[in-house]
Amino acid sequence: MNDYLSTLASGAGIALSQQQLAQFAQYGQYLLEINQHMNLTAITEPKEVALKHFLDSLLPLTLVTFPRGARLIDVGSGAGFPGLAFKIARPDLDVTLLDATNKRVNFLQQAAEHIGVQVCCIHARAEEAGQTPALREQFDIACARAVSHLRTLSEYCLPFVKVGGCFLALKGPQLEEELGQAQNAIKELGGRVDKVIEYSLPDTSQRTLVAVKKISQTLAKYPRPSAKMAKKPL
């Protein structure tokens, strides 16, 4: 996996040291080992993990600026994408991984220890964590790599972002309609769409990165319980 990821990363303009490549290899190995008895990923071929998890997570680092030492939260981190991948490639980032499933949080803690990086892992639902004073509007960057609608992701993520920070949504292709439907939510939550960047993986899979700038504080009533979000989307 090392050589293949090195080729992928350098082709995308991402410089990874031998230590970082070794950490990614250990991460991939550990992921696939644990995945045999815990559902973490449907992708089980090492080269596919390198392409569709690692490179896919890392490409946003080449598209927008991540300030040195920025405090970042990965909302609904799952198996650690993109947050743990960001931490390997950018050790200066202060990374928090948030997930609602305790088994996944345990995996994330063990994976981080296994590869020798320090992250904060939190077991909580995003809508509850977003109302917690220790986390609310405390982050420079909130990110999510998820299939949820952008308006829902915005309600989960923007409450974590301090004014002046940003929310990054790692999404698939053809986002025009979804983006239009999310504009009201983004505005209501104190955000403004800053950039929409379309790009592709080397296998031609299409991706979209939506960068939302936090321009004002989020009203105290947000985020709402998930049932309310589903029943009455913003």
N, C-alpha and C positions, 0 to 999 in steps of 0.2 A: 504493500500500500504506500510506503514511503516515497518511492520513486514516482509513482503515478500521481500522488497528491502534490509532490514537488513540481512536477511538470504542469499540472493543472493550475497551481497557485502562481508560478512564475509567468505562465501564459496570461494570467489575469492581472499581473503587476503586483502580486502579493509576495513579499519576501518572507520566507519562513526559515528559521535556523534549523540546524540538525536536531537540536533539542526539541524545538517545537514540532518538527516532523515526527520525532520519536513519541512525543506526547499524543499527537493525533493517532499514531499507529496503536499505542496502548489503549487509547479511548475507544477506537474502532473495535479492537480485539475484545475489550471488556464488554462493550455494548452487545456484540454478537454472542458472547458467552452467556451473559445474563438473559438475553432475548430468547434463549432456548427454553426458559421456564417462566418468562415474564414478557407480556406483550408490549414491547417498546417501539419496534419498527417492523414494517413489512419488507424493508430493504435488507437483504441478508448476504449480498455478494460484496466482498470488501471494496472492489473498485467502484461499485454503485454507491456504497456508503461514502467513499471519498468524494464522488461527484455530487450526489443528490442530497447529502447531508452536510459534509464539511465545506466544499466549495460553495454550495448554495448559501450556507450560513455566512461565509466570509466575504462574498462579493459586495455587500453593502458597505464594508470598510473602504472600498475603492470608489464609492459613489457619493458619499456624504462625509462631512468632517466629524470625527469623534474626538473631542478635545482631550488632551493628555490628562489622565487622572479622573476622567468623568465618572460620575456615579450612574450605573446603568441597572435597570431591572428588566428581566426577561419574563414576561407575563404568560403563564401557561407553558412553562419551559419544556415539559414532556421529558424527552431523553437528553435535553440540554442544548437544543438547537433553537436559536443561534447563540444563546448566552454563553455556554461553556466554550464553544468554538471561538467566540470573541475573546474570551479571557486567555485562551492559549495563544492566540495571535497577537493580542494586545495586553500583556501582563500588567500594564499601568492602569487599566480600567478597574474600577471597584464594582464588581458584578454581584447582583442578587438574582437568584433563580427562584421563581415562585410557581408552585403547582398545587392543585387542589387534591391530588392523589398522593397519599402518604408513601405508597410503595415507590412511586416515581421520585419523590423527594429523597427517600433513602438511597435509591440508585444514584441520584445526582451527587449526594454527599460522598458516597463510596467511590464513584467515578473520579470526582475531584481529588480525593485523597490518593487514589490509585495512580493518577498521572502527576500529582505533585503541584496542584494549583489551589489557591485559597479563594473560595467563593462563599457567599452567605446563601443558605438554602432555607426556604420558608414554605411550610405546609399550611396553605390557606386558600380559600376561594378569593378570586381577584376582587369581587365586589365588596367583600368584607375587609380585605387588606387595604383597599383604597380608602376606607373610612378610618383607618388606624393612624393616629397622629404621628407615630414614628416613621410611617411610610408615605403618608399623603403629602404630595408636592415636595418630595425630598430628593428627587432624581433629576439628573441632567437629561437622561435618555430613558424612555420606556420603549421596549420593542416586543413584537409578537409575530411569530411565524405560524399563522393559523388560518383555518378555512372559514372562520366566522365572518359574517358580514362586517364591512368596515365601520358601519355606524355602531355596532355592538362592541367591536374591538376598541373603538375610540372611547366608549363609556367605561370599559374595563381599564384602559391604559392611561388616558389623559389625566385622571385624578392623581396619578403618581408623579407627574412631571411638574417641576417647578417652573414658574414664569420665566421665559427665556430659553427653556429647554425644548426638547422635541420628542415626538412619538414617531417611531418607525414601524410601518406595517409591511412585512414581507409577504407579498401576494402573488397570485398567478397572473395569467394574461387577461386581456379584454376587460379592463376594470372601469371603463367609462360610465356605464350605467350605475354600477355600485358606488362609484365615486360621487356621482350626481346625487344619489339617494342619501349619501352620508354627509353631505355638506351642512345640513341643518344641525345634525348631531355635533359635528366638529365645532361649529360656531357656538352652539349652546354650551359646550363643555370648555370653552375658552381657547379653542385652537383655530389655526388657519393653515390651509394646505400650502406648503412652501414649495415642494417639488414632487413631481410624479415622473419617475424614471423607468423606462421600459428597457429591458436587457434580456440576454439569453445565456443559458449554460452551453458548454461546448457540444452537448448532444442536441442542441437547438431548442430545448425546453424553454418556453417563454416565461419571464418573470416581470413583476412590477414592484418597485419600491415606492411607497407613499411616505413622504416626510411631512409631518404636521408640526408646525411651530406653536408653542404654548404662549399666547399673548396676554391672557388674563386668567385670574384664579378660577378654578372650577367651583360652581355653586355647591353648597354643603349637601344638597339633596342627592348629588351624584357621587359615586355610582349607585344606582338603585338595585334592589334584589334582582337576580337573573330572571325570575318569573315575570316581574314587571317589565324588564327589558324586552322579553319575548312577546308579552301581551300588547305593550304599547311602545314600539321602537321610536326613538327620537327622530 
